[in-house]
Amino acid sequence: MTTPSRESVAGLYRHVGRMADLYGLVPLGECTGARPWHTRGVYFFFDPEEPSEFAPSIGRIVRVGTHGLNSGSSSTLWGRLRHHRGHSDGSGNHRGSVFRKHVGSALLARDGTKHATWGIRSSASREVRASETEIEKRVSEYLGRLLVTYVPVPDEPGPGSMRGYVEINSIGTLTVERNRWSRPTAGWLGHYSPAGCSHPG
């Protein structure tokens, strides 16, 4: 596979910028189901505190993702973003969002602390979830500040989904950007994530 060039990175930012002009670029915390979301698409998160020479006015793309690539999946774009956002009171469920799990793990690592149940199992009792409330709220606060837009890709879920193609190639291009040009600041939370905040999920 050919390594993406500077122009490839710039082109991706231009295209996503055009989508932001069409569909909006808003903090995740302000997103609701009332917005006219397309049913399927690939989403892009920008961190306005992370500079990028390719989008100096809005920051660097720090995560790309999609939803429901398995055949027969009924997952929607907004449904996926809603899981990432959490609830209006700041609570959330990191077992339903890999992004939330990674951000919570990064926050714990940055603070030099651990939580015995964070990221463990695909479900948990009410008591366990109650013990994770503070972390979930910190995750919601962090994610709520990130700006999000999307590229509509209305294909059916399945192994040949174009959404999967757009997602993985966008991640590859942005990984080159991060390593060669718009390097993250020293304080970027992604440095502490075991998976990195621009990975799919």
N, C-alpha and C positions, 0 to 999 in steps of 0.2 A: 504494500500500500504506500502511495506517495505521501511524503510528509507535507501537510498543508503549508502554504506560503503565507506571507504577510497579507497579500491581496485576498487570499481565501478567508482569513480572519476578518479583514475589513468588509468583505462581501457579506459574510454572515451577519455582522453587526448592522450593515445597511439594510439587509432584508428584514431582520428582526425589528429594526427601527421603523420600517414601513408598516409592519404589523402593529407596532405600538401606536402609530398614527391612526390606523384604522380601528383598532379594538381597545385602545387605551393602555396606559402603563400606570398602574395604581398600586399603592401599598396592599399587600395581601390582607392585612388586618381590616381594610375597608371593603374588601370584596364580599359580595353577597350573591345569592342565587337569582336576585332580581336583574342582574346584568344579562344582556343577551348573549350568553355563552354559546359557541358552537358545541355540538355534542361531542366531537372528537378533535383532538389536536395535540400539539407538542408545546409545553409551556417553558418559559425562560424567566428566571429570576435574576434581577440586577441588584447589586448592593451599592447604594449611592455613596457609601463611605469608602468604597474601593475604587480608586481611579483606573481608568483605561484610556489609552490614547485613541482607541477606536470609538469611544462614546464618552467624551470628557464631561458632557453635561448631565449624564445619568448614571455613570459608573460602570462597573465590570459585571458581565454575566457570571454568576457564581453557581448556578445550577440549571440543568436541563432535565426534563422528564416528560413522561407520557402516562398512559393509563391502559389497562385492559388489553394486552396484546394477545392473550390466549384466545383461541377460537371459541366463539360463543359468549365471550365476556359482554356484560351489559354495563360495564363501568363507563362513566362519562368524564369529560374534562373537568367540569365544575365539581363533580363528586370527589375527584382526586384532590383538587385544590382545597376543597372544604376540609378534607381530612388533614391536610398540611396546616391549614389555618387554625383549626381548633374551634372552640365555641366562643360566644360573645363575652363570656365571663373570664376568658383566658385559659380555661381548662382545655384538655385535649387527650388524645389517646395515641401514644407513640407506637403502640402495637398495630395500629392501622395505617401508619405512615412511616416508611423507612427514613424519610427526610427528617421527621421529628425525632426519630431515634438517634440519628447521626448527630443532629444539633445538640440534643441533650447529652449525649456521650462526650461531645466536644466541650460543652460548658463544664461538665464535671471534671474532665481532664485539665482544662485551663485553670480551674480552681484548685486542682490537686486533691479532689475528693472522689468518693465512690458512693454508689447506691447499690445495695445488694440485689435489687430486683429490676433495675433499669435495663431494658432490652432483653429480659429473660422471658421466654415462652411467648406464645402467640395470643394468650389470654391470661387474665389475672382476676383474683377475687376483689371485691369492693374494698377490703381492708388494704390490700397491696396497692391498689390504685390510689387510695387516699394517701398513702405514705409517699406517693410520687407527685402529689399535687403541686408542690412548690416548683419542682423541676419542669413539669408540664407548663406551668404559667410562665416560667422564664423562657421556655422554648417558644411559646406563643408570642411573647413580647419581642423576641429577636426576629422571628419569621414575619411578624406583623409589619415590620419596618421595611422589609424587602419589597422591591417593585416587581410586579409580574405582568407579563403579556404572553401572547401565544400565537402560534401559527396553525390555522385550521388545516387539518388533514382528515377528510371525511371517509377514509377507507374502512372496510370491515376488519375487525380483529382477526389475527391469524399469523402464522409464521412468516408470511410474505408482506406483512403490513408495512406500508410506506412510513407510518409513524415511527416504527422501530428503526427504519433506515435513517430518517431525519434525526432522530434522537442520538443514535450512536455516532453518526458522522459529525454532528454538531459538537458532541462531547470531545471527540478526537481533535477537532479544529481548535476548540477552546483550551484543551490541554496544552497544545503547542503555544497558544497565546500566553498562557500562564507561565510556561517554562522559558519562553524566549523574549517576550515583549512586556506586556502589562502584568508584571509580577505582583503577587499579593503583597499588601503591606505586612509589616511584622506583627501587627495586632489582629490580622484576619483570623476569625474563629476556625476556618477550615484547616488551619495548621494543626489543630488539636483533634480533628476528627479522624477516627481509624479508617474511614472510607473516603473522606474528602467530600466537600459540599457540592461539587459539580458532578458527582457520579449519579447514575440513574437510580430510580427507585421511588 
